[in-house]
Amino acid sequence: MRAISLLQTVDALRRQTSRARSFQQVCGHADLSALTSAMLDTVGDLSAMSLSVDLPKVLSGLADADSSDDDRIDRIFRTLADGETAVDSFDATAVDALESRGRLRVVDGSVCVPLGLERPDVINWLELAAFLAPELDRIADAFERLALKAAADDHRTSAPVAALFHTLSNVVAGVRDRLVHIVDRRHFVGDERSEAVTMATNLHADFANTTHGKR
């Protein structure tokens, strides 16, 4: 896996929740059905990527790991999240320093940050998790706020839409929890919420079958 996959998926979700929060009334909005379908796809991709990670092996590879590249790799992550991969788009000093340590690769003029199970690639998991966990926390909160906003709408779809947003918040929070365990270097214990995407999909189907746009 490469860091850009997770970075761009999280950024897409941030933009989608921002769009939904801009609606004066969530339920009944003409774009809501298409937007919630896109959210389900994005959250599904995020969850699948998270659950594909062999967390015990990542944590084992991080034992006694130390990195002094936090600021440099954060600059790389921010640029990748914006969809840029061309090496000329990056801070040259950061690229040179990280490439010399084997933390990233420049292939055919593009920057790649690999996420592996052995060093030095596994250290990228530690810093990517630290970079993404706060953003996922904000996105989970945004979904909860959307759930409350939908529940307050005087509309026939209020209940299924609110339930959908609440479930999506739980999925995102589950991914965040896994990343926090990487940051804290603790083994994950408890529900990985792997059934939440199926639940969200079922809720969305209920919503899609409900006549909306009318009170």
KAQUILIN-V929285 format. One record per run of one state. SS is the DSSP state (@ for helix, = for strand, . for the rest). FROM is the first residue (numbers start at 0). TO is the last residue. Records with the same first field share a line. If there is no record, write none. Layout:
SS->FROM-TO ; FROM-TO
//
This chain:
.->0-0 ; 21-30 ; 51-53 ; 61-68 ; 81-84 ; 89-90 ; 100-103 ; 107-108 ; 112-112 ; 114-119 ; 152-156 ; 184-194 ; 208-214
=->1-1 ; 85-85 ; 104-106 ; 109-111 ; 113-113
@->2-20 ; 31-50 ; 54-60 ; 69-80 ; 86-88 ; 91-99 ; 120-151 ; 157-183 ; 195-207
//
